[in-house]
Amino acid sequence: MGKKQHQKDKLYLTTSEWKSIGGHKDDTGTRLQRAQFKRLPINHCSLSLLPFEDPVCARSGEIFELT
């Protein structure tokens, strides 16, 4: 059997093709997002981000202001 014209048509993308269409993640962007994230102090409300006076803890573990 002879070779056909479209014999090299693949049903998958190679790594270089995937990168050329922008399918890879940029490491610098994820590092910048991690650097901008700051953990909320334990004595602050999860909604208002302010220190609380009357804390209430939800079943999932978040701490909220009672009022």
C-alpha positions, 0 to 999 in steps of 0.5 A: 500500500502506498503513502497517502497525502494526509498520512502525517495528520495526527490526532494529537498535539505535540509539545511544541505545537501546544506551546506555540498556541499558548497552551502552556502556563507561565511560571512568572504569573503564578509566582506573582500571584503567590507573592501578592497573597497575604494570609488573613490574621486569626483575629479578623473577620472573613467577610469584613477583614476587620478585627472582630469583637464577638467572633462566631465560627462556622462548621467549615472553620471560617470565623465571622463577626456576630453582628 
